[in-house]
Amino acid sequence: MSTQKRQGAGAIDFGVWLPVYGGWLRTLEHWAAPDVRSCIEVGQRADVLGYDFLYASEDLLNSVHGPGTAVIDAWSLLSSLAATTAGIGLCGALKPGLRSPLLAARMVDTVSKIAGRRATINITSGWWKDEFDLADVPWLDHRGRYDRADAFLRTLNRLRDPAMAHSASPDVDRTRPRNGSEAFGFDPDMSPDIWISGHSERATALAAEWGDCLFLNGLPDVQLARHIIEARQAAMRWGRRVSIAVNAFVIADEDAQAAKKRRAQITKSRDDEAITFFRAAMDASGAASWADLTDDLMIDANAGFNAGLVGSFADVRNRIEQLAVLGVDKIVCQFDDPLRDVAPFMQHVILPLRGAIPA
């Protein structure tokens, strides 16, 4: 891959969302139990092909197929991929409350050391009450969950910053790291990048103060552009810049009609019972971002069809150019069949955008 500075859509980072839930879609025809070996193979293949990063959700219950279905733990999976990939970025979600800041810091530091490169964490506040109840973690309202996320990030920062760690403790001698250049034994060179997920004002504020990236679900372009502008302005007030990541469900084919036919089949086989179940859980969470989603958009757990990456390879390249103009920096790709689809997408979409091969 070229080492020249990339411009426009060619500068977008592309990641693969690991299928920790099994099949991605809430349809009657598209169900698959999560498979650890397949997830590892997807990650290794993406690494060899030249994708920029892998993303793993932290869900203790399966938020695609329901609580009766298994789900793969994000950080156990990323630990394995840290040991079996060469250079691809590793990003995993963390839900404050499900893990303490100290446990999370130690866990992420270990994954980074296994990989020999910094891992990235994505802070998500959570929306599924059953998950917190079963984990015996207090369920809070929307404001309370973001207060908990804010406290989590402040503690995480104190753990990694020696000066803040000392000033925060009444017992300096007990907490002072033995090596003054490191906080509590954490490698300062492995300090993780931080993403923040969410569409609310609180999510934007957290990203502006603490985050390197704001991660958004699929949104219509007008809403997406507004979120990007607000996030960039909020970060500027802290003297910072945040990048923007968006989720996208990808159906790309040589033939546009074949891709659109596949999209129509997915819509036709929509699992209304599963969608009704999850809509009720989302409504109960108080998260306003879900309220306007149609049943067709709820087929994908993160409204990935809103990104518009359905069509011919040329159509998808053109659409990514539009997303770049809106200000998108990273695209987290979900695929119908990741093992089948990651290579063609790299060959016919990403490499041409980067000028590595002709379109």
N, C-alpha and C positions, 0 to 999 in steps of 0.2 A: 504494500500500500504506500502511496506517495507520502513523503514527509513534508511536502509543501503545506503551508497554512491553507486550510479549506475555507471556502466562502459560501454564503447562501445555504441552500439545502444540503450542499456537500459538507457543511460544517456540523450538521446535526449528528448527534450520537444516537446509535441504534442499539437497543437492548432487547433481550428475549425474556419474556415473563415465563418463568418455569411453571409447568403444569402441576403444581402441588395439589390441586383439587381433582386431578384426573381430567376428563373432558371439560372444556371450557364453558360449554353452552347449556342453558336450561331448555333443552329440547327433548322430545320423546325419542329421537333417533340418535342423539349424540351424548351418550353416557359412557364413561370409562372410569374404572377405579383408578385412583392415583397409584403410580408405579415408580418406586425409587430409582430403579435401574434406568427406566426411560428418561427420568428427569436428569440423571447424571449424563446419559448419552446425549441428550439435547444440549446440556451445558458444554460438554466437551466438543461437540460438533460446532457450536456457535463460536467457541474459542478458536478452533482451527480456521474457521471461515473468516474471522476478523471482526466479529461483532464487538461492540465497545463494552458491554456489560450484561450481566445476568441479574434478574430481579426475582426475589422470592418473597411471597406474602407470609406474614405471621398470622395465621388463624388456627385456633385450637379446635374449632368446629368447621366443617366443610360449608363454606358460604356460597357454593355453586349448587351442590346436590342435596344439601341438608344435613342435619346433625347425625343422621343414621349412617353416614358414609365417612370413611376414613379421610384423613388429610395428612400431608407430609409436613413435618416441622421444618420451618425455614432455615434455622441456623444449624441444625444437624446436617441438612442437605448442603448448605454452603460450606460447611467444614469439609465435607467430602470433596466438593468441587475445588476448594482451595488447594487440596493436595493433588488434584488430578487435572488441573488446567494450568496453562503457562502464563497468560498475561491478561485475560479478560477481567474486567471489573466485576466485583461482587457486591451486590446491594441487597440488603434484607430489611424487612419491616420489623419494627419493635412497637409494642403497645404498652405504654406506661401503665403500671398496675399489675400486669401479668408477670413482669420481671422487674426487680429493683434496679436502680441505676448502677449500683456497684456490680451486681451480677451481669448486667448487660455490658458494662464497660470491660469486665474481665473476659467475657465470652467473645466480644468483637475483637478485642486485642489478640486473643488466641487465634481466631480465624485469620486475622491479618498476618500473624507470624507464620502460620501454616502456609499461607499463600505467598508470603514474601512481598506483599503489597497491601496497601491500605484497603480495608473494606469500607463500605458506605452503609449508613443506617438511615432508614426512612421511618420517621415518627408518625404513627397513626393513632388517633384517639380512640378508635373502636366505635361500633354502632350496634352490635348485637348483644343485647342484655343477657341472653342465655349463656353466652360464652363467659361473661364475667361471673354470673351466678354460679356456674359449674366450677369455675376456678376459685370460688370463694373469695372473690375480689369485689369490693363495694362498687355497685353500679351508680354512676353519677349522671346528672343531667348534662346537656351539651356544654354549658359553661364550666361545670365541675370537671368534665373530662379534659377540657383544654387547660384549666388551672393545673390539673395533675400533670399534663404534658409539659407545661411551663416549668413546674417544680422539678420534674424529671430532668429536663435539659439543663437547668441551673446546677443541679447536683452533678450531673455528668460532666459539666464544664469544670466544676470545682475539683472533681477527682483527677482531671487531666491537667489542671493548671496549678503548679506548686504554690504560687503566691496566694491564690484564692483559697486553696486547701488550708494553708496556715491561718489565714485571717478568719476563716469560717469556723475554726475550732477553738474552744476555750482551753484546750490542752495541747499546746504547740509541740511539746516534746513527744507526746504519744503519737501524734499524727504525722510528724515531720518525716518525709521519705529519707531513707538512708543515703540515697544518691540525690543530692540537691537539684540535679538537672531533670529528674523524673518525678512524676507525681504518683506515689503509691505503687511504684514499679511499672507503670505504663510507659511504653516506648513513645516518646514525643513524635518520632517520625512516622508512627503508625496511627496517629490521631485520625479518626474517621471523618469523612465528609458527612454532612447531615442534610437529608431531605425532610421536608414536611409535607404531609398529605392533607388535603382538605380544600373546600371551597368557601368557607366562612371567613368573616373578617378576622377572627381569632387565628385561623390557620395562616392567613396572609401576614398577620402581625408576628407570629412565631417565626415564620420563614424569614421575614425581614430582619429580625433581631438575631436569630440563631442559625438559620439554614443557609446551605449553599444552593438549594434547589427547592422549588415548590412543585409538587407532583399533583396534577389535576386529572380527574376522570375525563372521559370524552364529553365535550361540550359543543353546542352550536358556535359557529365562528364569532358571532357578536359577543356572546358571553365569554368565550375564550379570550378574545382581544381585551375585553374589559378587565378580566382577572390578571392578565399579563401586565397591563398598564398599572393597575393598582399595586401589584406585587413589586414592580420595579420602582415605583414612586416611594412605596413604604421602605424599601431597602435603602434607597438613596438618603432618606432621613437619618439612617444609621451610618451613612458613609460606606455602604456595602452594595453589592450587586448579587442578585439571585438569578440562577438559570431556571428555565421552565421545562418540565417534563410532562408529557401527556400520554395517556393510555390509548392504544389503538388495536382494534381487532382487524386483522389483515386477511383479505381474500384476493389474491393477485394471481392472474393467469395470462397466458399469451393472448387469449381471446376474452374480450370484455363481456361478451354475452355469457360465456361459461361462468365467469365470476358472479355475474348478476343472477344467473340461474341458481348457483349455489346459495347465494344470499336469500333468494326467494324460497328455496327448500327449507332453509333454517327457520324462516319466519313461519312457514306452513306447519312445521313440526314443533312449534312453541309449546313448552310445558306450562300450561296455565296454572296448574295446581302449585308447582314450585314457585312461580312468579308471585302468585297470591300470598303464599307463605312468607316469602322474603319481603314483599312490599309491606306487609303488616309489621315485620320486625324493623324495617327501616323507618316506617312512619313513627313507631314507638320510640325511636332513638332521638327524635327531635332534630335530625339533620335535614335541613331544608333542601339540600342539593338533590335529594332523591324525588322530591314531590312532583316535579314536572315530567318525569320519565314515562314514556308510553310503555305498554307491555312489550312491544317489539324491541325497544331499547333495553328493557330489563332481561332480555334473553342472555345478554352478556353482563356479567356481574359488575362491570365498571363502565357501562355505557360506551364500550369501545367502538361501536359502529358510528357514533357521532363524529369520529375522526375522518371518516370518508375514504378509508383505504380499501375500497372494494372496486375492482375493475381490472382492466388490462394493466400490464406492467407500466406502459406509458402513462395511462390514466393515474396510476398510483404515484409515479414520479412527479407528475404535474401537481397532484394534490399536496405532496410533501413540499414542493416549492411554495405553494400557498401557505402552508403551515409555517414555513421558515419566515415568510414575510410578516406573518402575524406575531412572530417572536418566539416560536417554539425552538428549544435547544436540544431536547432529547425526546425520542419516541420509544415507549415501552411496548413492544409488539407481542400480541397474543396471536397464535396461529391455530387454524382448524386442526392441523396435524403437524406439530412442530418438527418432528423428525423428517417429515417429507418436505416441509415448506421453507425451512430456514435457508437452505442452499439456493433454491431459485430466487428467493427474495434478495439475497446478497448479490447473486449474479446479475439479475435483470433490473434491480431497483437501486440498491445501495452503491454498488461499484460504478454504474453510469453516473449517478448523482455526484460522485466524488471524482469523476473524470478519469477513473482507473481503466475503464473500458468503454467503447462507444455504446451509445444507447441503441 
